[in-house]
């Protein structure tokens, strides 16, 4: 990935990340991507780009706030389709990925609501 303080990314610094295979569902391989950035300044706007499908994607904006009093919640989906092909509580195997997506969405909603309390 790249991170910069200018929107045009002209002052970008490259940050090395790690990609690992996560899970394959119906022949599609999914990956987990991780990168860490340190020494961010408070009250500063940053722009970052991720490398995907052989090219850098559009820059995304991120702004830090005061470091004196803050809380921070950043989440990702480490399960990547974990509900796919799971057996329901009724004992019937899930018929397709639509049920899995519904269940994953429902569970994510609960996780985020609890995290924000």
N, C-alpha and C positions, 0 to 999 in steps of 0.2 A: 504494500500500500504506500501511498504518498500522503504527506501532511504538509500544509503551508499556512501562512497567515495572509496571503494575498489570494483573492478569488480566482485570478488567472493562473494560479499554481506556479508562477514564475520563481518563487523562492522555496519550492517543494523540497522536502527531504524524504528519501526513500526509507521505509521501515520494513525490515524483514519479518515475514509472517510464516506460519506453519499450516500446511494443509494435510489433513489425514482423511482416509476413507471412513465414512460413517456407516452407512447401510445401503443395501441395494433393495429396491422395491419394484417388483414387476419388471426387472431388467434395467432399471434406471439407477445408476450409482449416485449417491449423495455424499457430500463432503462436509467436514467441519473445518472452518478457517479461523485462525487466531493470530492476533498481532497486539503488541503492547507499545504504548507511547508514554514516555516519561518527561518530566521537566516542563509540563504545561504551565503557562503563566495565568494568574487570575485575571478576571475581567477582560478576556481576550477572545476574539473570534478566530477560529481555525477553519480550514477547508481540508477535506480528505477525499482521496480517490482509492477505490479498490480495483485490483487487477482481476478481471473475469473474462472468460472466453477469449483469451488472447489479446485483450486491450484494457486500458484504463477506462473505467466508467465515469460518468459525469461527476463533478465535484459536489460533495455534500457539505453543508455548513454545520459547525458545532461551536457553541460559545461557552466558555467557562464563566463562572460567577466568582463572587468573593470566596476565598478559602477559609474565612473566619467562621461562618455559620452556614452550613449547607447539608443537604442530604442528596444522595445520588442513587438512582436505581437504573441499572442497565441489564437487560436480560436478552437471552437468545434461546433458541429451541434446541436443546441438546438431544431431544428424543427423535427428531426428524421422522415423523410418521410412525411413531411407536404403536399407535392404535391400529395400524393396518394389520389385517388378518388376526386380530385378537378375538377371543371368544367373549360374547356378551354375557351379562349376568343371567340371562334367560337360557344360556347354554347353547345358543345358536351361533355358529361361526359368522363373523361379519361377511356380508355378501360382496361388498365392494369398498373402494377407498372413500366414497362419499360419507359413509358412516364413520370411518376413521377420522376424516377431516372434521366432521361435526363433533365427535368426541374430543379430539385434540383442541378444537376451538373452545368448547365448553370448559375443559380443564384449564386452558390458558387464561380464560376469563376469571376463573376462581383464583388462580395463582396471583394474577395481577391485582385483583381486588383485595386479597389478603395482604399482599406486599405493601399496598398503599395505605393500610389502616394504621 
